[in-house]
Amino acid sequence: RDVTIKRVPWDYDFTQEECDGYFLSNGPGDPAKCDITIKHIKKILTGDRPIMGICLGHQIIGLSYGGKTYKMKFGHRGANHPVKNLISGKVEITSQNHSYAIKADSISGTELKVTHVNLIDGEVEGMIDERNKVISIQYHPESAAGPEDSGYIFKMFLKNLESVRGGKPNAEKNRY
């Protein structure tokens, strides 16, 4: 995708250096216990730099906006979970592996808008905050459970990165 990525630890203070955007990856565990990460994410919810979260990153974004999470009875496991994109109306077949989820009612009143829902249990599968350039999804788009059903998510993030750079890649650093 022609971007440069710098991997940082879970307790990284993102205000330490300038970058073009932030990508919060998946990971194990209870997202509510990631209080240091949540504190650092709250500091960068300014719209200056795009943010994208997947799975645990999605949950941390929800918590950063004041939302709540809960432990699911069995969780979602497998490569065949149908998720409806509420914007396009299309159904995507997704790959999932998580035990926690965002409580839908806990993000009402925030700038987050639900964009995707699980068709099995109605769980929040995607959120967006257009003003602050934040995108998050609960499932794993990189796993391409369907025939690249979710590739557009990365394109949305790249478009947000381009908006930070005025639509032009930063050739010096070979990144957006």
N, C-alpha and C positions, 0 to 999 in steps of 0.2 A: 504493500500500500504506500510505499515510498515515504515512510516516516521514520524518525529516529526515536527510540524508546529508551528511557533511563529507568531501570528498576530500582525502587527505593523500599526501605523496610516499612513495616506496618505503623510505626510510630513517627514517621517522617513529618516534619513541619514543612508543608508545601510552600510557605511564605519565605523559605530560606533562599530560593533562587527563582529566576524568571524562566518560564517555559511557555509553550504554546497551548497546552491543554493537559488534562489529567484523566487517566484511565484507571479505574478501580477494578481490580480483577476479582475472580471468584476465589473462594477459600473455605476452609472448614470452620465450624464452630458457631457459637451463639453471637449474632451480630450485636446484641445489646451489651455484651462485654467488651466491645471494641471502643470504649469511651474515649480513649486518647485519639484514635483515628477519627472518630465522629467530631471531636473538638477541633481537630485540624481541618476537616472538610468544611465545617461551618464557617471558618475564616475565609475560604475561597469561593463561597457561594455569592459571587459578586457580579457575574456575567462577563467579567474581563477575560476569562479563559474557559473554554468548554470543558465539561466533565462528562464522562461516560462510565457507567458501572454495570458489571455483569454479576449476577448471582449474589454473593456476599457483598460485592460493591453496590448492587441495587438496594440491598437491605440497609447498608450504611448510609446511602443517599437518603432513603426514606427516614431513617432515624435522625439524620442531620437537619431535616426539615421539621422535626418535632413529631414524626410519626412513631408508631409502635410496631413491634414484631411479636410473633407468637411461634411456639414450637408446634409443628404439625404432628398429628397422631402417627402417621407413617412416613410423611415426606413425599416428595416426588422423585421417582427413580426411573430411568429408562430413556429410550430414544424415540418415543412415539406419543408425546403429549400434545394434543391439539390446543393451540393458543389462537384466540381471535384478535386480530389487529382492529381496534375500534375505529381507527382513522380510515383505513382502506376497506374494511369489511371482510378482508381475506382471512382464511384460516391457515396457520403455519404449523407444520409438524416439527416439534422441538425436542431437543435432548435436555434432560434435567437430572440433577442430583443435589437435592437440598432438603433440609429438615425444618427450616424456618421460613416465614413469610411475612409480608407487610399486612397489617390490618387496614383494610380499605377505608373504613370510616375515620381512621386516625390521620389520614393525610388530607381529608376535606378541610377546606379553610386555609390550606397552604398553597403555594404557587405550583405544586405538582399536580399534573393532570394524568389520570390513568389512561394509558394508550393500548394496553393489552390485558386480556383476561384468559385464564385457563378454562377451557370448556368443560372440564371434568368437575371442578369444584368451585369455579368462580374466583380463584385466587388472583391477586394483582400480579401480572406478569411483566408489565412495562409501565413506565412513567416518563413524563417529559415536563420540563420547565423551560418554555421557549425563551422567555426574557433572559434567564441566566444561562442559557445554552447547556442545559443538563438533560441527558438521556440515560435511562437505565432499563435493564431488562433482567428478569429473574432467571431465564433459561440460558443455555449455552449456544449462542449463534455460531461460534467458531466450529462447533461439532457438525454443523450442516446435516441435521437429522433428515430434513427434507432436501429436495434438490436445490440447495442454496437458498432456501426460503427466507433466511434472515440476513443475507448479505447486505441488504439495504441499510441495516442498522449502522454498520461501519461507514457506509457512504454518508449517512446523516452526520456522524461524528466528524468525518473528514471535511464536510461542508462547513460545519461550525468552526473547525480549525482554520479553514480558508478565510472565514469572515474575520478572524483575528489578524490575519496577515494581509488583509485587503484583497483577498482572492488570489494571491500569488505565493508560490512556495518559496521558502527561504533557501536559496541555492547554496549559500555559504555553509549552512548546517545540514543541508539535504533533508530538510523537514519542513512541515507546514508551520 
